[in-house]
Amino acid sequence: MDRYSIKLPLFEGPLDLLLHLIKKNELDIYDIPIAVVCEQYVQYIEIMEQLNLELAGEFLVMASTLTLIKSRMLLPPAEGEGGLADGEEGADPRAELVRRLIEYKKFKEAATELGAREDFWREVFTRPGKGAWEDNQEPVQETLFNFGLFDLLDAFKRVLTTLPADRMHEVMGEGISLADRINQILERLEGVKSVTFESLFDGANNRSDVVVTFLALLELVRRRMVNVMQVDEFGPIRIMKAVEDDGVSEA
């Protein structure tokens, strides 16, 4: 399988992944347990590599940075030729990373607020000749604003851990193509309001099928053909077509 490049409506980089881990684990951004974060960060890198996703170089640079900070925190504070002055403490190896995270977080929050204002005024001042139905044709930006790639990777990891071992064996031969799986997902969404994320993998017989299914979902999100919804933070995930029909039911 060729490497798959992720280009979602909202780009997510290494700082986004760190903020995701901090929020998910309910950590103090000013006192990050580097050992825990580093281990989980590397796990995300490994699963993206297993999925054959094309990683930006910044992810690997951050992994190296976390490893370096982790190793420095295991060492005693460095002393100068004359030793540390009374009451003087060594610099925290995490300080620069924390500064970057806080600054980035502020920019993201500002962008979120500006985006909300734009949505509000779009509803107040609609463009001439544009009806309410047309206004609802671009919901993906709002849907994915607080829900992105790393949330999907969390759900994907849960699928891998719940699948029976006999369904995760590798098989030789040509499996289902990405294009075919995309069509299958779209057919699955016909006539229903939404389906659960986990149900997309019901027909997967081996690890390759699971990977192709996940990549097909990412491609549909990239094309804005499906919406990914999560009612509660870190809660169940549901998939629905970008344009819904009336009179449909959940599955």
C-alpha positions in Angstrom: 0.0 0.0 0.0 1.3 3.4 -0.9 1.9 6.0 1.8 -1.2 8.0 2.6 -0.9 11.7 3.1 -3.3 13.2 5.7 -4.7 16.6 4.7 -7.8 17.2 6.8 -9.7 20.6 6.8 -7.8 21.5 10.0 -4.1 20.6 10.0 -2.9 19.0 13.2 0.8 18.9 14.0 3.0 17.8 16.9 1.9 20.6 19.2 -1.7 19.6 18.6 -0.9 16.0 19.6 0.8 17.2 22.8 -2.2 19.4 23.7 -4.5 16.4 22.9 -2.5 14.2 25.3 -2.5 16.8 28.0 -6.2 17.3 27.8 -7.0 13.6 27.5 -4.9 12.7 30.5 -6.0 15.8 32.4 -2.5 17.0 33.0 -1.2 20.3 34.2 0.4 22.1 31.2 2.8 23.9 33.5 4.0 20.6 35.1 4.0 18.0 32.3 5.0 14.5 33.3 7.4 14.1 30.3 7.9 10.3 30.7 4.2 9.6 30.4 3.6 12.1 27.5 6.7 10.9 25.7 5.6 7.2 25.8 2.1 8.0 24.6 3.4 10.4 21.9 5.6 7.6 20.5 2.7 5.2 20.5 0.8 7.6 18.2 3.8 7.9 15.9 4.0 4.1 15.8 0.3 3.6 14.9 0.5 6.2 12.2 3.5 4.4 10.7 1.6 1.1 10.9 -1.2 2.8 9.0 1.4 3.8 6.4 0.4 7.5 6.9 2.8 10.1 5.6 4.2 11.9 8.7 5.5 15.4 8.6 9.1 15.7 9.7 8.0 17.9 12.7 6.4 14.9 14.4 9.8 13.1 14.4 11.6 16.2 15.6 9.2 16.6 18.5 9.7 12.9 19.4 13.4 13.5 19.6 12.8 16.7 21.6 10.6 14.8 24.1 13.2 12.0 24.4 16.0 14.6 25.1 13.9 16.4 27.7 13.1 13.1 29.4 16.8 12.1 29.5 17.8 15.5 30.9 15.2 15.3 33.7 16.8 12.0 34.8 20.1 13.7 35.3 21.1 15.8 38.3 21.1 19.6 37.7 24.3 20.7 36.0 26.6 22.9 38.0 29.1 25.5 36.9 32.7 25.6 37.8 32.0 27.3 41.1 28.8 25.3 41.7 25.3 26.6 41.9 24.7 29.7 44.1 22.8 29.3 47.3 19.0 28.9 46.5 19.7 28.7 42.8 18.0 25.9 40.9 18.8 24.4 37.6 16.6 25.4 34.6 13.6 23.2 34.0 14.3 21.3 30.7 10.5 21.5 30.0 10.4 25.3 30.1 10.8 26.0 26.4 8.3 23.3 25.4 5.8 24.6 27.9 6.2 28.2 26.6 5.6 27.0 23.0 2.5 25.0 24.1 1.0 27.9 26.0 1.6 30.3 23.1 0.2 27.8 20.5 -2.8 27.1 22.7 -3.6 30.8 22.9 -3.5 31.1 19.1 -5.8 28.1 18.7 -8.3 29.5 21.2 -8.2 32.8 19.4 -8.8 31.1 16.1 -11.7 29.2 17.6 -13.3 32.4 18.9 -12.9 34.2 15.5 -14.3 31.1 13.8 -17.4 31.2 16.1 -17.9 34.9 15.4 -17.7 34.3 11.7 -20.3 31.6 11.9 -22.6 33.9 14.0 -22.4 36.8 11.6 -22.9 34.4 8.6 -26.2 33.5 10.1 -27.1 37.1 10.7 -26.1 38.5 7.3 -26.8 35.8 4.7 -25.6 36.4 1.2 -28.3 37.5 -1.4 -29.9 34.5 -3.1 -28.6 32.0 -0.6 -31.1 29.9 1.2 -31.0 28.1 4.5 -30.5 24.8 2.7 -27.4 26.1 1.0 -26.1 27.4 4.4 -26.0 23.9 5.7 -23.9 22.5 2.9 -20.6 23.2 4.6 -20.8 21.7 8.2 -17.5 19.9 8.2 -15.4 22.8 9.5 -17.7 23.1 12.5 -17.9 19.4 13.0 -14.2 18.8 13.0 -13.2 21.9 15.0 -13.0 20.2 18.3 -12.7 16.7 16.9 -9.8 15.7 14.7 -7.3 13.1 13.6 -6.0 12.2 17.0 -9.5 11.5 18.3 -10.0 9.2 15.3 -6.7 7.5 16.1 -7.9 7.0 19.7 -11.0 5.3 18.4 -8.9 3.2 15.9 -6.7 2.0 18.7 -9.7 0.9 20.7 -11.0 -1.1 17.6 -7.6 -2.9 17.3 -7.6 -3.9 21.0 -11.2 -5.2 20.9 -10.9 -7.3 17.7 -10.3 -11.0 18.4 -6.8 -12.2 17.6 -8.0 -14.6 14.9 -9.3 -11.6 13.0 -6.0 -9.7 13.1 -3.9 -12.3 11.3 -2.1 -11.2 8.2 -3.1 -12.8 4.9 -1.3 -12.9 1.6 -2.9 -11.9 -1.6 -4.7 -8.8 -2.8 -7.2 -7.3 -0.3 -9.9 -4.8 -0.8 -8.8 -1.5 -2.4 -9.2 1.9 -0.9 -11.6 3.0 -3.6 -13.8 -0.1 -3.1 -13.9 0.4 0.7 -14.9 4.1 0.2 -17.8 3.0 -1.9 -18.8 0.4 0.7 -18.9 3.0 3.5 -21.0 5.3 1.3 -23.4 2.5 0.6 -23.5 1.7 4.3 -24.6 5.3 5.0 -27.4 5.2 2.4 -30.8 5.5 4.1 -29.6 5.9 7.7 -28.9 9.0 9.7 -25.6 7.8 11.1 -23.6 4.7 12.0 -21.1 4.1 14.8 -17.4 4.2 14.1 -16.9 0.7 15.4 -19.6 -0.7 13.1 -17.5 0.3 10.0 -15.1 -2.5 10.9 -17.7 -5.3 11.3 -16.7 -6.9 8.0 -12.9 -6.6 8.6 -11.4 -10.1 8.5 -7.7 -9.1 9.1 -5.5 -6.2 10.0 -5.2 -5.1 6.4 -9.0 -4.7 6.1 -9.0 -2.7 9.3 -6.3 -0.3 8.0 -8.0 0.1 4.6 -11.3 0.9 6.3 -9.7 3.6 8.5 -7.9 5.1 5.5 -11.1 5.1 3.6 -12.8 7.0 6.4 -10.0 9.6 6.4 -10.3 10.1 2.7 -14.1 10.6 2.9 -13.5 13.2 5.7 -10.8 14.9 3.5 -13.3 15.0 0.6 -16.0 16.4 2.9 -18.3 13.6 2.0 -18.9 12.5 5.6 -19.2 14.1 8.9 -17.7 12.7 12.1 -19.7 13.6 15.2 -18.9 13.1 18.9 -21.7 14.2 21.3 -19.5 14.1 24.4 -15.8 14.8 24.6 -13.9 11.4 24.2 -17.3 9.8 23.9 -18.8 7.5 21.2 -18.2 8.5 17.6 -20.8 8.5 14.8 -20.4 8.8 11.1 -22.9 10.4 8.8 -23.1 11.6 5.2 -22.3 15.3 4.7 -25.8 15.9 3.2 -28.6 14.1 5.1 -32.0 13.1 3.7 -35.2 13.4 5.5 -36.9 10.3 7.0 -33.9 8.3 7.8 -33.0 6.5 11.0 -29.9 5.7 13.0 -28.2 2.3 12.7 
